[in-house]
Amino acid sequence: MSGPQTASIRRLCDGTTAMDQNSTAGRQSRRAGRGAQPTLHVCVTCRWHGLETLGEPDIRPGQHLHDLVAARATPEQRPHIKEIVCLTHCPNACNAVAMQRGKPPLLMTRMAPDEAAADALLAMLETYGESPDGTVVPGDVPDAIPLARPLVPPRSARRG
């Protein structure tokens, strides 16, 4: 993924805007590292296995997954569960991304819109938040999340 969507996701991740990217305060805040809490963005426009909507009332599978995550979140997690419109991984829906300042976003895909995936996303949010660099080893990824990978390579991997 590249272009404006990547720039938007990077801004969400590192907490900067175009206005503060060149400022000393903006550079210092990015260097300071970790935000207090990671945020989970769940795509609410995802379809799942070709289904446009699920159940009654007709809602998108991604919206259903978001609603399950929000309902099952602890009071401390709830403010950090956000809707996002399209992560551009539609063939691999349902999708979510964990973000925290100073860490690469963690994309989680191919999830069913069910309670097991909702619980797995909340567990991954905690695991990601506890990781100093955003790395989650494959053995720590719950089975309800078939694929989890950094959306942007870690800084050390991007160096030439």
N, C-alpha and C positions, 0 to 999 in steps of 0.2 A: 504494500500500500504506500502511496506517495501523494504528494500534493497537499491541497488545503486540509484534507481530512487528517493526514499524518500530523500536520502542524497543529491542528486543533487538539488532537489527542496528546501531543507533546505539551501543549499549553495546559491542558487539564492535569497532566501528570506532574509537571514541575511548578505549576502555580504561577507562571509568568504570563504577561501579556506583551504584545508588540511594543507598547509604550515603555515598559520597564526593562526590556531585554538589554538595552545598552546602558542602563543606569548602574551606578555602583551598588545601590541597594538591591537591585534585581540580581546582579552577579553574586552578591553576598548571600542573599536568601537561597539561591540555588546551591551555593557551596555549603551552606549550613546543613543541608541534607534533609533529614527526615521530617515529614509532617507528623503531627500528633497521632492521627488515625488514618488508616487506609480507607479508600472509598471503593465501593463495588458499583459499577455501572452495568445494568442488565438491559440488553436490547429488547425493547418492547414491540418492535415490528417484526421480529423473527417468526417465520413459519417453521413448522416441524413436520418432516416427512410429507411435504406437499400440502399439509393442512393449512388453509387460510385462517380458520378460526377453530376454537375448541368450545364445546359445551354451551350451556345457557348461562348468562347471555353470551352471545357470540363475541369472544375476544381472541386476539392473536395469541398463539402459544407463548411468544416471548413476554407478552403482558401478563399472562397467567403465571409464568415462572417468576417474574418480578414481584407480583402480588404475593406469591407463596414465600419468597425470600423475605419480603418486608414483614409479612405476618409472623414468620418464625424467628425473626431477628430479636436479639436482646434489646432492652431499652438503650443500651450504650451503642449498639450497632445500628439501630434504626435510622438515625440521622445520616448515616454514611452509606445508605442504600439508595441509589439514584437510578432513574430511568435514563436511557439514551436511545435516540432514534438512529438505528442502523449502524452496525459496526462493520459493514461491508464484507461479512463472512457468511452470507446467506446460504450457500450450499452446505454449510456445516452447522446450521442452527440446531439448537438455541445457543446464544452466545452471551458472554459477559466478560468484563475486564476489570481487574483490580488495579488501583493506582494509588501511589503515595509519593510525595515529593522526594526526589533524590533516588528513586528506584525506577527501573524500566517497567512499563505496564505489563501485567500478566494476563494474557488472553486465554479464556477457557471456552471450549466449543464442543459441539456435538452432544449437548445435554438434552435429556427429555424434560418436558415441562411438568415435573412432578416433585413430590416432597423430598425424595432422595437427593435429587439435584439441588434443591433449595438448601437442604441441610449441608450438602457437600460444599456449596458455594460459601456458606457462612463459615464453615471450618477452614476453607482455603483463604478466606479474608483474614482470619486470625493467623494462620501459618505465614501468609505473605507479610502481614504486619510485623510479625516477630522476626522475620528474616532481615538481617542487617543490609543486604543488598538486593532483596526482592527475589532471590533464588529459592525455588521450591523444588526439592529433589523428586524425581518421579515416584519413589516409594511413598511419599507423603501426599500424593494426589489421590483423593477418594475415587473409587470405581465409578461413581455416578458422573464423573467428569472425564470423558474419554480422552480429551486432549487439552493440555495446558502448556503454554509456551510463552516466553517473553515476546511482546509485540515489537519491541525495539531491542536490538542486541545490547548487552551490558557495555558500558563505556570501554572497558579493556578490550572487548572484541571488535569495537569499531575503529580502533587505532590502526593505522596503516601498516 
